[in-house]
Amino acid sequence: MGKDIKIVGVEKVIGKLKKNMTLDDLKRVVRKDGADMTDKIVDHAVFTKGYSHGDTRESIHLEITDNGLTAEAGPSTAYSEYLEWGTRFMDSQPFVKPGFDEQKEIFKKHVKEMMR
């Protein structure tokens, strides 16, 4: 999609995590919470306005990168950006951001638990 969400300060978190746990533990949490985020995005991808075939919903996938420390989820249809943000001719029907926002708080909780 055209707009990216970036989390800053990961280096400090990783440094603290290295002291308290292994990176394998963190990778497990990233993979699990990434999969949960993907499911939430799919759940929100129900478009009630206009004509829908379900192509955007079916195009939502999870990709694990950065040696297991990054989870990226989202649709791959060329027009999904218009659904998320809207246009001057159609209202937005957000589905990525709500799924991300829900899972973000759970991920923060999981990381805090691991840092204890």
N, C-alpha and C positions, 0 to 999 in steps of 0.2 A: 504494500500500500504506500501511498505517498508520504504519510507522516509516520515518523518513528518515535518510539518511546525509549528513552535511554535512562538507565539507572546509574547514578554517579556515586563513587565512594566504595566501589566493590573491592578495591585493593586493601583497604583497611579491614573490611569484613573478612576477607580471605586470610589476612595475616592473623587475626584473632582466632579464626576457625582452625588454622593450622596448629595453634597451640592446644586447642581443646578437643580436636577430633581429626580424623583423616579426611583427605579430599574425596575419598570414595564415599564417605557418609554424605558429604555435600552433593556429590554427583547423583546419589540416590534420591535426595530431596528435590534437586532440580528436575530430574526425570519424572518423578511422581507428581510434583506440583505442576510441571509443564503439561503432563498428560491431563491432569484435572482442569487446567486452564483451557486446554483444547476442547475438552468436553463442555465446559461452560460457554465457550464461544459458539460451539455447535448448537447448544440449547437456546442461545439467544438469537440464532440465525433463522428466525421464523418471520418471514416478510409478509405482512398483511395487506400492503398497498401494492396495487399493480398486478402484473402477471408473473408468476414464479414457477420455475421448473425444478428448483432445488439444486441447481448447479453450483451456486456459491456455497451453500451448506456442505455439499459433497466435496468441495475443493479445499476445505479447511483441514490442514495437516500440521503436525508437530515436527520441528527439526531441532535436533540437539547438536550444538556446535561448541567451539572453544574447549575441546577435550572434555566435554560433558558438563561444562560450567554455565552454559547458556541454553535456554529453551526458547525457541521462537515458534509461535503458532499464529496462523491466520489463513485467510482465503487466497486463492491464486487466480480467481477470475478477474478479467481486465476491468470490469465495472464495479467490483466490490467496494471500491473507494467511494463511489457515488451513493451506494446504499448506506455506508457508514456515516458520511458527512453531509449527504444531500446535495442538491444543486439548486439553482434559482427556480427550476421547474418542479422539483420534488423535495419533499421533506426528508430529513435524515431518518434512518432506522438503525441506530447504533447497535452493534452486536459484538464487535471486537473489544471496544473499551469497557463495556459493562462486565464482560467475562474476565478481562485482565484485572479490573478494579476489584472484583470479588476475590480472585485468587491471590492478588498481591498481598492482601492482609493476612491470609493464611500462610503464605510463603514467609512473610516477615516473622510470624509467630513460630514457625518451624525453625528458622535460622536462629532466633533468640533462644529457643529451647536447646539448640545444639551448642550455643556459645556458653552455656552455664557450666 
